[in-house]
Every structure is written in C-alpha cells, then in structure tokens.
Amino acid sequence: MAAIGRFQKGDDIFHAKVVDGELFRVQGDVFGAPSFDKKPIPGKGVRTLIPVVPSKVIAVGLNYADHAQETGKPLPKEPLFWFKSTASLIPDGGTIEVPFPEHRTDYEAELCIVIGRRIRNVTVAAAARYIFGYTTAQDITDRTIQKAESQWARSKSFDTFTPVGPYVDTKLDPRDLTIQLFQNGQLRQNSNTSQLIFNCSQIVSFISTNLTLLPGDLILTGTPSGIGPIQSGDRLEARIQGMAPLVNTVR
C-alpha cells in the first residue's frame, strides 16, 4: 500500500489506493491484508471523505521547541495530550466554520499518525509496527477560549476544527519531512518533523501506556512556530513533504 483514501460515490463508501490520481478499490479490511481491484474506479461523482473513521482523536501540544517559545510556555517533560471531538473532523476541501468571529482563531498544521492495530503498553522500539501510516491535519484553535480555560478540549473541538487528509501514506518515513502552512498563498509555517521534541514512536508508546489505541485512531503530533489567525474567506493549504496537500477554506 501507499496512499490510501476513503471515498463516496452515491451511497457507496469505500477505501481505495490512489495511484497517479486513479482509485483502485480496497477489498477486505484496510487495516489487515487487503487486496486491490486491478481496474480503477471511474472518477466522476467520487467525493473524498476523511481517510479513516477513528474512535478517538488525540492531539499532542507544545511538541516543537520553537512553538513552545512563541507561546511563552516551558518545554514539556513528557508528551502533553488531550482529546478532540470526532465531530470536529472534516475532509480535504471542507470548510472550517468559525463560531465566534470576534475571537482569535488560529491555524496549526500538523503531521498526523494513523493507528493500524490495537495497542496497549507498547514500547518505543515496537511502536512503529502499530502505525498504519501518516496524514496531514490541522488543529484549528479558538485561542481566546484556550487562554481563558485550563482545559484545551473545548477551544479545539468545535465542529470543523480538525481538517484531515486527503489520504494516508502507509510507506512514509516521518523523521525528516518539511511541514508548511500557506494562508492565501503566503507561507506562514515552515519547519521539519526532525524538530519534534517527542517523535512519533515516542508519542505512540507514551499514549499507549495510558489508554488503548484502536485501528483508525488519529494522533496529531503538534505544530511548529508561525501560528496565526484565520478569517472568513481564507484558503489554508497544509503541506507535508511526500503527501498530497490538505486544502480547506474558512467561513
């Protein structure tokens, strides 16, 4: 496998491998040992969905030193994580809806881990075997609410606040990838996943010591410096090296 997406055509929802823009339907469990149709699906009328259906969405904060510095917070001694509502998920091409226009609401481009197997208490050395792949995400944040409350879940869980996709790359090495965010064509965030304080295996291992992770669960790994406010009409494009861009608009 390589790039795997989830799609809808009429009432039919399915996973498919994406090769040069063509879709080859998955047969069997996408997290198991699936096969693929040899003929591509006609593309007319196909809509791209969120690439997986997670039981939970977990976000990791302050995981780039430069972002911690710009927020004025000390570096964490262990991964700091919280839950985001699954109702906050939207796919590539979806619209981010800002509920309180008078609040500051920020973009945050992030590498996202997709879990492929049930996990509990996995070691750092073994963690990669439980990762299905990686995708691109945004952790949209109502900064006004975040600063007013000690818990961050509400400020980051409004409907449409977690764009994800468009596909899951199952062969990507996450250790040295450029991560960027463009706002209306202007580069706002520009970093590399080599700057993560806690890498993907460390994050998965740590979270698995606290709770069980299931196939399809999503873990957002943190955002680099350069966060900034969004407003209605913005076009946000999150780019991670080796993956298709995640593009969303703001209303």
Number of C-alpha atoms within 10 A of each C-alpha: 16 14 21 26 24 25 21 14 15 9 6 8 14 16 24 25 25 20 12 6 9 14 25 21 23 19 14 12 10 21 13 11 10 12 15 17 13 9 10 16 14 11 11 7 8 15 15 19 23 20 24 22 15 18 13 15 23 20 20 21 19 25 24 22 18 18 19 18 13 12 11 9 11 10 17 14 8 12 22 16 19 15 16 25 19 21 13 18 25 23 23 24 20 19 19 26 16 22 13 11 13 8 13 17 24 18 24 23 32 27 24 26 27 26 26 22 17 14 20 17 16 20 15 15 10 12 20 18 12 20 23 21 24 26 28 28 34 28 27 24 26 25 17 15 19 17 11 10 11 8 11 20 19 15 20 25 22 22 16 23 28 25 26 31 31 26 30 29 25 17 13 16 11 21 13 13 19 15 20 23 28 18 18 13 11 11 13 18 22 16 20 18 25 14 16 20 20 22 17 24 20 19 23 28 21 21 21 18 14 10 11 12 24 18 21 24 22 27 30 28 30 27 30 27 20 18 19 14 15 22 16 12 11 16 20 25 22 27 24 24 16 13 18 18 21 25 23 20 20 16 14
